[in-house]
Amino acid sequence: MRDQFPGCRRSQAQHARRDQVPYPQSTTGGHLRGLARKDATVTWSDLITQATGFLGYGLLLGSTLARRRLWLLAIDASGGAVLILHWALLGAAAGITMNALYTGVDLAGISPYSRRGRFALAAAVPIAVILIVIFWTGPADLLAGAGLLFAIASRASRGQVQLRFIAMIGCIPWGLFGIVHGSIAQVSFSAIYFVAMGVSIIRLRGGTWHPKASADDHGILPADGTR
């Protein structure tokens, strides 16, 4: 019966060819959507991209355990460099530029209490705006910009609770930016960091925890927010 209708055979052939086409991976959230499909193929490129993100954030977390300022800045800068590569592999220009800018701020070891430090932190804001305008790819870039602004505001804080609260809020735009661009590492880190900052605030306010800062680390905020 179907042999009498050649158009029907052509339609079936078209459907068959369409079913063989692999699921397209877009640069905007394509990695997450692709990994969520049962018929999606996870490539070495996907694994390397996500691995660089976890490595970068692992180095950032590891830097907080450093006992010397030099090691802290070195490990922190290494993590920033790896994250720049991570966002480059995802094709997220805002992720590259915002991470590069904040890594530069970290390397400078800027203290929010010095005149030079306050000027540098203030200058980072218009620089971030200029970079977003130059490398604009879409509204999602605003999420990365907002994340950087919260990070700068956190760094300029004079108290531990305020610092941690602003940093916690900054996790929200960064987490959304990770969702948009398919960064599993960014989404995971933002969620963990958000919870960790919240718990630390509760402990600080409750008086059950008193973080200490090394006297040699002049660029690191003292535990009580004083100078």
Secondary structure, DSSP 8 states (H G I E B T S, - for coil): -GGG-HHHHHHHHHHHHHHHS-----TTTHHHHHHHSTT----HHHHHHHHHHHHHHHHHHHHTT-SSHHHHHHHHHHHHHHHHHHHHHHT-HHHHHHHHHHHHHHHHT--TTSHHHHHHHHHHHHHHHHHHHHT--STTHHHHHHHHHHHHHHHT-SSHHHHHHHHHHHHHHHHHHHHHHT-HHHHHHHHHHHHHHHHHHHHHHHTS------TT-TTS--TTS--
